[in-house]
Amino acid sequence: MSIQIRITVSKEINDLLERVSKKLGKKKSMLARELMEQKMYDLELIQKELKDLDEKG
């Protein structure tokens, strides 16, 4: 199940997302989602959640 969220970014961040998304051939929203997921991974939030699920299961 997918949930949509709305974020507000500065004009500069929006411009950067647009340029990079065009260069990569991706939608801006997909790039933003991937960046958010990568940051969560870098902060070890995803690994912690998966470990907690594994310990409960």
NORFENFEN-V97371 format. One record per helix or strand of 3 or more residues. SS is the DSSP state (2 for helix, 1 for strand). FROM is the first residue (numbers start at 1). TO is the last residue. Records with the same first field share a line. If there is no record, write none. Layout:
SS->FROM-TO, FROM-TO
//
This chain:
2->11-24, 28-42, 45-56
//
